[in-house]
Amino acid sequence: MIDLDAAVHFNGNAHVGLKHSSAFLPLEMFWKDGDNVVRVRSLQDWTPDAGYDLVLAAPAHDIWSLGCVLLLLCTGVTLVCGNVNDDLMYEEDFIKLWEWTEATKRSNLSQVKNHLA
């Protein structure tokens, strides 16, 4: 349930994004490039002119990912479509996470409720 090789300390200066499963990433890990394509912030690919800032590790990232896992375990429904490596499959899902709002959350919960009914 955990990728230990992706783990970092919450010491205030550790960045996330060296390794990830994009279907379980928190919202702040997404960015829109100059071509309006939503992408994942990557520590491995980052340079000062990459077009995005790195994200500091925080407990909130784990809480988001845990919520995604619990949604799947409790309902059999995923927040977004992922492949066998738990990476996002569709551009629409990248955009959905980039544009996430309270209304998006309510819509998703309503869809899950309808799926379970």
Helices and strands as residue ranges (DSSP letters): G 4-6, E 15-16, G 22-24, G 27-29, E 30-32, E 38-40, E 55-56, H 59-75, H 91-98, H 102-116
